[in-house]
Amino acid sequence: MKKIVLTIIIAAVSMLTTKAQQNQDKEKIKKRVTYSFGADVGVPTGYVSNYSSLVAGASLQAEYPILKKTAITASAGYLNFIAKRGGKGVPFIPLLGGLKYDFTSKIYVSGQAGMSFYGGRDEGDGNGGGSGEKYFTYVPGIGFHTSKHFDVLFKYETVYVASSSRSYSSAGVRISYNFNLN
């Protein structure tokens, strides 16, 4: 009887030790910050499409893994709604934070929100759009890891201007180069 009890105890301890080791292995995540520099291009949608024909810009993003397939993102950039017929464009400087979730090794979804600052000059005409004014911004998207260093993100970006109840929105793409500093 003692041999049976001893065998059961040894087997239980062995199973618990193996299970604990498996859990530790699963929890090990590369805690490396990944940076990316991207070119943004898009087509204006909604109200702003009457005045703008192209959206162009660039952005720098950092991503920090918090779970095996999930990362926190932070980005800063420049986005310009280029005016039609030689008019003035409307530039914004977005500062965003969000999450990125990898469905597979190649496909991910991303969602960011934050503030965009008006990047143009204040004309002093009382119509808003003064330098440094800030507006709520959100950017959902779906992306693809095309290689170890390149991503393509299809996104819909909206800058909501509350004072005029209008949005500067665009459907676009961000093509980025990814790198690590460590």
Order of alpha helices (4+ residues) and beta strands (2+ residues): alpha-beta-beta-beta-beta-beta-beta-beta-beta
